[in-house]
Amino acid sequence: MSTAELFEAPPPGRIKAFLRLVMIEHSIFALPFAYIASFTAMFLANRRIHWGELLIVTIAMVSLRTFAMAANRIIDRELDARNPRTAGRELVTGAVSLRTAYTGSAAALLVFLGAAASLNPLCLALAPVAVVPMVVYPYGKRFTDFPQAILGLAQAMGPVGAWLAVTGSWSWEAVVLGLAVGIWIGGFDLIYACQDVAADRAEGVRSVPARFGVAGALHGARACHAVTAGLLAWYGVLTHAGPAFYIGLAVVVAAFLYEHSIVKPHDISKLNRAFFSINGFVGISLFAFAFLDLILRGLHFA
């Protein structure tokens, strides 16, 4: 297949399949934390919401995640074909062609770079730093037992990038929030990876569950989420958050406790509920309370 054929525009009917391939709805996991960073930076700057910047942050976050997911599916397509759980993925079944996947990933990357360029020079200069771990992550399972650490690093950049987009300057508060997000996502990916232990060991795919077993991975996930709660509390202190933020943090901790109560080493039948429903709830609920807190403290809509 030539380069021109790879990047030829896909038929319209393939776009929906491509969006299924990259699981576009899962942007809900990272976006709320980027919004927390954006709104907090706006509050500290002049207490006003800048909707144009927020729109560009949204475009940048969704496009970068789309690129990352497409790259992941392209790189892992042969492994996916040999894993019963992932054998139905679009690149394996042919619902999405390799050409469409390449075209979609290239388009998403260009949109991300364009969004970064429209924000400020620092965002554009650091854009490649955000892209690299997104590509390295799918290869991580081939050379390390801790690929979730690479995933966490990639996801930690979201809030940092959102803060940079608003202020154009570095922020240690954003770094703390980014670490919380990265460790949180790395932790729930440990849970998600537990369903692939048998397939990973058979194929030589490296992961925490494959190396240390389901029990070890779940203990690791609990530790990650305990650290996440501590980092979120630290972020609240650094940004002088009010009571509403800490109520939201209490809700998040309750969600973590429930999540870990329904997934056990001898019973992972409720894993999808823990992964999709509860973790989606975590992001949305914390954002809602954090945003309410900023409004109560004087953040203006115009």
C-alpha positions in Angstrom: 0.0 0.0 0.0 1.5 3.4 -1.0 1.7 6.5 1.2 -0.9 8.2 -1.0 -3.3 5.3 -0.5 -2.8 5.3 3.2 -3.8 8.9 3.6 -6.5 9.1 1.1 -9.8 10.4 2.6 -12.0 7.5 3.9 -15.5 7.0 2.7 -18.1 8.8 4.9 -19.4 5.6 6.2 -16.1 4.8 7.8 -16.0 7.8 10.0 -18.5 6.3 12.5 -16.5 3.1 12.6 -13.4 5.1 13.2 -15.0 6.9 16.1 -15.9 3.5 17.5 -12.3 2.4 17.0 -11.0 5.3 19.1 -13.9 5.1 21.6 -14.5 8.8 21.3 -16.9 8.7 24.3 -14.1 7.8 26.6 -12.8 11.4 26.3 -15.0 11.8 29.4 -12.2 10.4 31.6 -9.6 13.1 31.0 -11.6 16.2 29.9 -13.1 17.0 33.3 -9.7 17.4 34.8 -8.5 19.6 32.0 -11.5 21.7 32.6 -10.7 21.9 36.4 -7.2 23.1 35.5 -8.5 25.6 32.9 -11.2 27.1 35.1 -8.9 27.3 38.1 -6.2 29.1 36.0 -8.9 31.5 34.8 -10.1 32.1 38.3 -6.6 32.8 39.6 -5.8 35.1 36.6 -8.9 37.4 36.5 -11.9 35.4 37.7 -13.4 35.3 34.3 -14.2 32.3 32.0 -12.7 32.6 28.6 -14.9 30.5 26.4 -12.6 30.7 23.3 -9.7 29.3 25.2 -11.9 26.6 26.7 -13.1 25.5 23.3 -9.5 25.2 22.0 -8.5 23.2 25.1 -11.4 20.8 24.3 -10.3 20.5 20.7 -6.7 19.9 21.7 -7.6 17.3 24.3 -10.1 15.3 22.2 -7.8 15.4 19.1 -4.7 14.2 21.0 -6.6 11.4 22.6 -8.1 10.4 19.3 -4.6 10.3 17.8 -3.3 8.3 20.7 -6.1 5.7 20.5 -5.8 5.3 16.7 -2.0 4.8 17.1 -2.6 2.3 19.9 -5.0 0.3 17.7 -2.7 0.4 14.7 0.3 -0.7 16.7 -1.5 -3.4 18.6 -3.7 -4.8 15.7 -1.8 -8.1 15.5 -1.9 -8.6 19.3 -5.6 -7.7 19.3 -6.3 -10.4 16.6 -4.8 -13.1 18.9 -6.7 -12.0 22.0 -10.3 -13.3 22.2 -11.4 -10.1 24.1 -10.1 -7.8 21.4 -10.5 -9.9 18.3 -13.7 -8.0 17.5 -12.0 -4.6 17.3 -12.6 -2.7 14.1 -9.1 -3.0 12.6 -9.1 -6.7 13.2 -12.5 -7.4 11.7 -12.0 -5.0 8.8 -14.8 -2.6 9.9 -12.1 0.1 9.7 -9.3 -0.2 7.2 -5.7 0.5 8.0 -5.9 3.4 5.5 -8.8 4.9 7.4 -6.9 4.5 10.8 -3.8 6.2 9.4 -5.9 9.0 7.9 -7.8 9.5 11.1 -4.8 9.5 13.3 -2.9 11.9 11.0 -5.9 14.3 10.9 -6.3 14.2 14.7 -2.6 14.9 15.1 -2.7 17.9 12.7 -5.8 19.3 14.6 -4.0 18.9 17.9 -0.9 20.8 16.6 -3.1 23.5 15.1 -4.9 23.9 18.4 -1.6 24.1 20.3 -0.3 26.7 17.8 -3.4 28.9 18.2 -3.0 29.0 22.0 0.5 30.3 22.7 4.1 29.6 21.7 4.9 27.5 24.8 2.0 25.2 24.0 3.2 24.7 20.5 6.8 24.1 21.7 5.7 21.5 24.2 3.2 19.8 21.9 5.7 17.1 20.8 6.3 16.3 24.5 2.7 15.4 24.8 2.7 13.3 21.7 5.7 11.1 22.4 4.3 9.0 25.4 1.1 8.5 23.5 3.0 6.5 20.8 5.4 4.9 23.3 2.6 3.5 25.5 1.4 0.7 23.2 5.0 -0.4 22.7 5.5 -0.4 26.5 3.9 -3.8 27.0 6.7 -5.2 24.8 9.6 -4.0 27.0 8.3 -3.3 30.5 6.0 -4.9 33.1 4.7 -1.4 34.0 3.2 0.0 30.8 0.5 1.7 33.0 3.3 4.0 34.2 3.7 5.3 30.6 0.0 5.7 30.3 -0.1 7.6 33.5 2.6 10.0 32.3 0.8 10.6 29.0 -2.5 11.4 30.9 -0.8 13.6 33.4 0.0 16.1 30.7 -3.6 17.0 30.1 -4.2 19.3 33.1 -0.7 20.7 32.8 -1.4 21.5 29.1 -4.7 23.0 29.9 -3.2 25.3 32.5 -0.4 26.3 30.0 -3.1 27.0 27.4 -4.8 29.6 29.7 -1.7 31.2 31.3 1.2 30.5 29.0 3.3 29.8 32.0 4.4 26.8 34.2 2.3 25.9 37.2 3.2 23.4 40.0 -0.4 23.3 41.0 -1.2 21.9 37.6 1.6 19.4 37.9 0.0 18.1 41.2 -3.4 17.8 39.5 -1.7 16.1 36.5 0.0 13.6 38.7 -3.3 12.9 40.4 -4.9 12.2 37.0 -2.1 10.1 35.7 -1.9 7.9 38.8 -5.7 7.6 38.8 -5.9 6.5 35.2 -2.8 4.2 35.6 -4.6 2.7 38.6 -7.8 1.9 36.9 -5.9 0.6 33.8 -4.3 -1.9 36.2 -7.9 -3.1 37.0 -8.8 -3.2 33.3 -5.7 -5.2 32.4 -6.7 -8.0 34.8 -9.1 -9.5 32.2 -6.2 -10.2 29.8 -3.9 -12.1 32.1 -4.2 -15.4 30.3 -3.9 -13.9 26.8 -1.0 -11.7 27.8 1.0 -14.6 29.4 0.3 -16.8 26.3 1.5 -14.0 23.9 4.4 -12.8 26.1 2.7 -9.4 26.5 4.0 -7.7 29.6 1.9 -6.0 32.3 1.5 -5.8 36.0 -1.3 -8.5 36.1 0.7 -10.8 33.9 3.8 -10.5 36.1 2.3 -10.2 39.6 -1.2 -11.7 39.1 -4.6 -10.2 39.5 -4.3 -9.8 43.3 -1.0 -7.9 42.9 -2.5 -5.6 40.2 -5.6 -4.9 42.4 -3.4 -4.0 45.4 -1.4 -1.7 43.1 -4.6 -0.1 41.9 -5.8 0.5 45.5 -2.4 2.2 46.2 -2.7 4.3 43.1 -6.1 5.6 44.1 -5.1 6.3 47.6 -2.2 8.4 46.3 -4.7 10.1 43.9 -6.9 11.1 46.7 -3.9 12.6 48.6 -2.7 14.5 45.5 -6.2 15.9 44.9 -6.3 17.1 48.5 -2.9 18.7 48.1 -4.2 20.4 44.9 -7.1 21.8 46.9 -4.7 23.2 49.5 -2.4 24.7 46.8 -5.3 26.5 45.1 -7.1 27.5 48.3 -10.2 25.5 47.4 -13.3 25.9 49.4 -15.7 23.4 51.0 -17.5 22.4 47.8 -14.2 21.0 46.3 -13.6 18.8 49.4 -17.2 17.5 49.3 -16.4 16.5 45.7 -13.2 14.8 46.9 -15.2 12.9 49.5 -17.5 11.7 46.8 -14.5 10.6 44.7 -13.1 8.7 47.7 -16.4 6.9 48.2 -16.5 6.0 44.5 -13.0 4.6 44.8 -14.0 2.5 47.8 -17.0 1.1 45.9 -15.0 0.4 42.8 -12.5 -1.7 44.8 -15.2 -3.4 46.7 -16.8 -4.9 43.6 -13.6 -6.2 41.8 -11.8 -8.9 43.7 -9.0 -11.3 42.8 -11.3 -14.3 42.6 -14.2 -12.3 40.9 -13.6 -9.7 38.2 -17.1 -10.1 36.7 -18.0 -6.5 37.5 -14.8 -5.1 36.1 -16.5 -3.3 33.2 -18.8 -1.5 35.7 -15.8 -0.5 37.7 -13.8 0.7 34.7 -16.4 2.5 32.6 -19.3 3.6 34.9 -17.5 4.4 38.1 -14.4 6.1 36.6 -16.6 8.2 34.4 -18.5 9.2 37.5 -15.3 10.1 39.3 -14.2 12.7 36.7 -17.7 14.3 36.2 -18.5 14.5 39.9 -15.2 16.1 40.9 -15.4 18.6 38.0 -19.0 19.5 39.1 -18.0 20.2 42.7 -14.7 21.9 41.7 -16.6 24.2 39.2 -19.2 24.9 41.8 -16.5 25.8 44.3 -14.9 28.3 41.8 -18.3 29.9 41.1 -19.0 30.3 44.8 -15.6 31.9 45.2 -16.3 34.4 42.4 -15.6 32.9 39.0 -17.6 34.9 36.4 -19.2 33.7 33.2 -18.4 36.8 31.2 
